[in-house]
């Protein structure tokens, strides 16, 4: 280990020498210096001196930047981020990866930028869901600008699920609509059906029956949706919710169709409750019975049903 550390310091000394200028050498040799800093970083990493490895990668990035080699500078910033990740300093790690992604875009390699942002999102997800959402949305935007909709929509999907997990239902509804539009554009219609289910669940959790119904109504224009299993289930769910029929809502929400969705949406289905606690007919019967004394329950139900008409 000591040998690796000594070797690293030798590489740093060489790098510093390459950066010096003199009467005969007007310009620093950034390329050679970057190479030496990279070798030093590897030596420090092998010796488990992660802080020093991180610093060496940052010096490498600076040398590449001086040489206008943006792609290699970005790679060095990413490596510095990985050292911070290994030290469990995740917010700092993400900052360097974000910086790398901007350099990738500037260098004309947006795909690499988007993939870096995706990696950053995965790193920070367990610690900061809001930051992860932002990173996934940024990555999706980069892919979308390149007309890479299949890659973009996957990242929008990640953002949607995390927004649901945070119970940011208004933002989740917007994200899901974006997802659905993208899947429609690439003609992946069965997935559009699933996004409609997710939209309905999100809107009902917001207490917005009108928006939920609108999502289903708009989906009738998607080829194959009308009459599909997904369509029938959503019609039954909306009917049960509107009529405050807890039993019907529960039957739909615990069906395999909803139970085997992505976990965040399956949880929404399981936890969905109708307004007023449900069992509308039973509640109405109890109320009517309190007003009319010992009137038979059947008659109460008939009177309530007549009121509905």
N, C-alpha and C positions, 0 to 999 in steps of 0.2 A: 504493500500500500504506500509506504514512504517513497519507494522508487517511482511509483506512478505520479505522486505529488511533485517530486523533484523534476520529473520529465515534463509535467505540465508547466511548471515555472520556467523551464528552459524554453518551451515553445512560446510562452508569453514574452520572454526577453527578446526572442527573435522577432516576434511580431512588432514589438515596440521599436526595434531597430529598423524594421522595414518602413515604419511610419515616419521616421525622422527625415528631415530634409537638410540639405547643405548647399554650399556654393555650386557643387557639381551635380547635385540631385535636387531639383526644384519641386518635384511632385512626390508625395508619399506613394509607396508601392502597396496600395490597398489590397490588391488581389493576393499577394504573398502574405500580407499581415492577416487577412481573413482566414487563409489556410492554416496559419500557425495557431490562431485563436481557436479554430475548430478542433485542431489536434489537442490543444490544451484542455478544451471542454470535455473531450472524450476521456482523457487521462483522469481528470477530476471526477468525472462520472463513475469511472471504473473503481476509483478509490473511495467512492461514496461521499465525496465532498460536494454535495449538491448545490450549496450556495455559491461556491467558487465556480462550479460548472455553469450555473446560470449566468454568473457575471461574464464568464468567458464567451458564452453564446451571445450575450448582448454586445460584447466588444466585436465579435465576428460580424454581427448584424450592422453595427456602426461602420465597420470597414467596408462591407459590401455596399452600404448606402453611399459612402464616399466615392465608390467606384460606379455608382448608378446601376448596380446589379440588384434590382429590386426583388426579383424572384428568390435569389439566394439569401438576401437580407430577411425576407419574410420567413423563409425556412428556419433561419437562425432564431428569429423571434419566437416561432412555434416551439423550437427546442428549449428555449428559455422557459416558455410556458409549461412544458412537460416536466422540467426540473422543479418548478414551483408546485405542480400537481403532485409530484412524488413527496414534496414536503408538506402536503395537505394545505397549501396556501392557494385555494381554488379561485377566489375572486381576482387575485393578482395574475394567476395563470391565464384566466379568461381575458384580462386586459391585453396581455401580450398576443394572444391568439387573435383577438379583434384587430389589433394593430397589424398583424401579419395579413389578415384578410383584406384590409384596405390596400396594402401594398400589392397583393395579388391582383386586385382589381385594376390598380394603377398600371401594373405590369402587363395587363391584357390577358390574364388567366383567371376569369371570373369563376369557372367551375371549381378551381382549387380554392378560391376564396369561400365559396358556398360550403364546400366540404369542411373547411376549417371552422366555419361558424357552426356547422352541425356538430362537430366534435366538441366545440366549446359549450354548446347547449347541453350535450350529454354530461359533460364534466360538472356543470353547475346545477343540474336539475335537482339533485337531492338536497341542495343547500338553499337555492333561490329559484323558485318556480317562475316568478315574474321575469327574472333575468333570462331564464331559459326560453321563455315564450318570445322575448324580444330577439334573442339570437336566432331562433328557428324562423321567425318572421323575416329577419334580415336575410337569412340564407335563402328562403323561399323567394324573396324579392330579386335576389341576384339571378337565380335560375329562371325566374319568370321573364326578366329582362333579356335573357338569352333564348327565349321561347322553348325552354326545357320544362314544359308543364308537368310531365310525369314526375320529375324530380321535385319540382316546386310544390306540387299538391301533397306529397308525402310529408313535407316539412310544415305546410299549413295544417295538416292533420295532427301533427305532434303539438302544435301550438293550440289547436282547438281542444284537445284532450286535457292539456295542462290548465287551460282557462276554466274548463268544467271542474277540474280538481280543486281549483281555487274558489269555485262557486261565483266566478265572474261571468254570470250567465248572459248579460247583455253583449259583452265582448265575444263570448263563445258563439252566440247566435250569428254575429257578423262574420266570424271566422268560418263557421260551418257553411254559411251561404257562399262564401268565396270558394271553399272546397268543392261544394256541389256544382258550382258554375264551371270549375276547372274540369271536374270529372265528366260533366256534360259536354264540354268542348272537345275532350279527347275520346268521347263516345263510350265511356265506361258506365253504361246505364245502370247495371245492377248495383254498383257502388253508390250511385246517386240515390237509389232507393234507401240504402242504409243511412245515408246522410240525412234523408228526409225524416227517418225515425229519430235520429239524434236531434234534429232541429225541433221536432215535436216535443220530445222529452225536455229539452232545454227551455222552450217557451212555456210549457206547462209548469215547470218549476219556477218560472218567473211569474206565474199566474196570468199569463197572456194567452187565453184560449183563442182569441181572434187571430193572433200571429201564427199559432200552431195550425189552425184550420187553413190559413192562407198558404202555408208551406205545402200542405197536402193537396190543396186545390191547384196550386201552380205545378205540382209534380205530375198531374194528369197529362200534361203535354210531353212528358218524358216517355219515349217508346217503351212499352212493356209494363209500365207502372200500374195503369188502371187494371184492376182485377187480380193483380199479383198478391202473393201472400203478405208482402209488406204493406200494400195498399189497404187490404181488408183489415189487417191488424190495427192500422192507424185510424181507420174509420170507426172501428169498434172502440178503440181507446178514447177517441174524441167524443163519441156518443156517451160512453160510460162517464167520462169526466163531466160532460155537460149536464147529464142527468143525475150527477152525484151518486153514481152507482159504484160503490167501492169494490163490490164483488167482481163486476165486469172489468174494471180497471186493473184489479189485482190479477185476474185471469190472463189478461193480455200481457201485463208487465212481467209475469213469472213464466211466460211461455218460452220455449227454447229459442224462438226467433230473437227475443230481446235479451234473454239470459246469457246467450253466447256472443253478444256484441263485445266490443272493446270494453275492458273492465270499468273504465270511468263512466261509460254510458249505461252499462248493466247496473251499476250502483244507482244511477239516476232512476232507472226503471223500478228497481226494488223499493226505493224510498219515496216514490211518487204517491201523494195522497190527494184525494179530491177535496174541493172546498167544503168547509162546514163539517168535516169529519166523515162524510159519506153516509151510505145507507139512508138515502133521502126518504124513501117510502116508509121505512120503519120509524124514522124520526117524525115524519108528518103524522103517522098514525098515532104515535104517542101524544103529540101535541093536540090532535083532534080529540083523542080520548080524554085528555084533561079538560077540554072545553065542554064536551058533550056527555060527561059522566060515564055510564057503562055502555056506551054504544058499541056494537060489535065491530071488531077490527076490520072485517071484510068490507063493511059499509064505509068505514073511514078511508080505506084504500080506494074505494070506488069514487068517493067524493074528491079525493086528492087528484086521482087520475082525471076526473072530469075537469078539475081546475087547470090541469096542464093543457088540455085541449082548448 
